[in-house]
Amino acid sequence: MKDFTTGRISKPLIIFAAPMMIGNLFQQMYNIVDAMIVGRYVGAGALAAVGISVSVSIFLISALIGLSSGAAVVVAQFFGAKQNDRVESAVSVSIIFNMCLSALLLTFGIVFAPHLLRMLNTDPEVMDDAVIYMRIMMAGMPFNVLYNMYTSFLRALGDSKRPLYILIFTVTLSGVLTLYLVIVQGMGVAGAAGSTVFSQLVAAVLCYLYARRSVPLLKVNKFTFDFGMFRLILKYGVPAAVQFSIVSLAHLFISRLINSFGAATMAAITAVARIDQFAIMPVHTLSMAMSTFVAQNMGAEREDRAMKGFRVTLLYMLGFSVFISAVLMALAPQLISLFLNPDDLSAPEILYIGQRYLNIMVIFYFVFAFLFAFNGFFRGVGDAVIAMVFPIFSLTLRTSSAYILVLVVGMGADALAWSIPIGWTLASLGSWIYFKKRLWVGKVAT
């Protein structure tokens, strides 16, 4: 565990963030490995199927991720305030509620998978694979939720290394299993999804056992449901859940627009999305680390120290974003080619579409850094509503811009890329104004 309320700021924050950053990069490898192996060894149609299935799956699980995020902020603030009994209560309530809700959502996802995919104009030639992949991923939802909950709790207490070790092991396991099931056994998208779910099960079990044996604050001996704590978690978790759900819903609307351009565009943007998710992880992780730092210091009534942590982290985020942009622009063709079978007749078209999309988007990564720096600060100080509003605002602008540029202006597939910085820029401006006016003051958990 790490107490951020005393001592130096920059070095401990980076040391704390580094394992989280590596861990999040490895976590993204679950989907990246699936997409790369499926794209190269099954085909472009299967790659498109994986892309649309993941979008729907993320939408269904997004509320649970948001609730876990809100609970983690509560845990961090109570830990900073040295109220250990309330930490244990928050963990108990969060686990009970999220496990029950995940059971309901996985049932819904499995039953209605074909209907949800048809609503998104999924190309008929990829529908069967998409349904198979989505149903298997839905069956593993509780494992994914349990792992993410305990990872969030450990990070809220300042422990970012142990989740990393577990993640490295399970991602390696997932990669080996995917190669075996897809290439050796010829199981296609079912093998890719099955290997991911099994690896998530292993990660959840290992994380749970470690927390119970080595972290006293997370060792819940008797699960109880405190309605007062539940209301407090909902206070922070519901805005985050709504945020993630609306963001995911916006992505579904974008996916529907992408699907209208055909399987080649679907496959190209699926590949670029995997690259993008991997590339922005350092910036996203620093935002998460800042939230923990700010939450602990605001809980300890150290606003001056919280502000210093924000400024230091923002500089690091900007530096990472500029560096990552340069690397992606230089290596765009090579990176996209990793997801393609060179013998596939549609490979040149997919590469062309994907490269144009990626090169437009990465120029504006520094704007994304500003947006998520403010978002991490707002979440840390406990202003859960505004931490929800600006990302939703960004995605709403992106979605509406994409539809206007495509349907009204007639811009074509490039509009899907140009709509992204439009949303980032205007949401960042709104976040800066809110921050400067100090409208976030007085939102710490009590």
C-alpha angles and dihedrals in degrees: 000000000000128000109206096182094090139036131024121349113204103046098042090046093053092044088052093045097046097072089042090052094049089044094052091047089053091046090057087054089075092071096029094056090047092050095045096048094041093046095048101038105027104029148254092289091057090047090054089048092053091049097054093041092053090051092055093043092052090050091055094047097040095091091056091050089052093050090050090050091052092048090051091056090052091049092049093049094048090047090051089049090049092239096141097166090060090050090060091047092052091051093050095049093045094052095048095048098042094048092052093047093047090055090056094046096048090053091051092047095050095047098043101034096114092047093049092049093049090052087061094055091248110189109257091229091064099034099098093051091045093054093048093049094046095048093051092048091050091053088060096050097109091054091051092048095047092049093048092048095054092042090053092048093049091049091047087058091048099258109128100148104068095053087051094055091049092047095050090053096047096044089052088049090049093051094050092046093048092052091049098044097042103036104026100031096031094224095146118197091350090062092048093050094043093053091051094050093048091050091050089052091053091047092050093050094047093046092048094049093048093049093049095047102038110024112062094191091059096044100104105189095182122023111224132171113228108190092201091056089043090057091049092050090048089051089062100024102049095059089049091046091049089047094052092043094051091044089052091046090053089052089053091054088049089048090052089054092046091051090056088068093060140249096304093058090044091054094044095051091043089058093045091047090057091050091047094049089052095045099050094048095096091055093043092048093051087053090054092047090050090053091058092046093048093043093053093047095046088049088053090047093247101135093155091058092045090055092050090052090052093053094047093048093047091057091051091048092052091048092051093047094054092047093048092049091055093048094049094048090052096046103032098118094046094047095049091047089062088073096048137081104227090214092058109109091221094051096098092051092047091049092050094049093044095049093051091048094049096045092053095048102046094057087074101047090113089064089053088054091057092048095051094043090060091042092054091049094049091049091049095052089051098252091138096162096057090042084060098043102058098048088047089049090051094050093044090054091046093051096045092045091051093052092045093048092047103037101030106026094032092223099153130216093332088072089069089064099040092052091065099066090043090063094041094050099049093042091050090052091052091047092052092052092049091048095049092049089053092228089151095070118120100024100115117126115261 
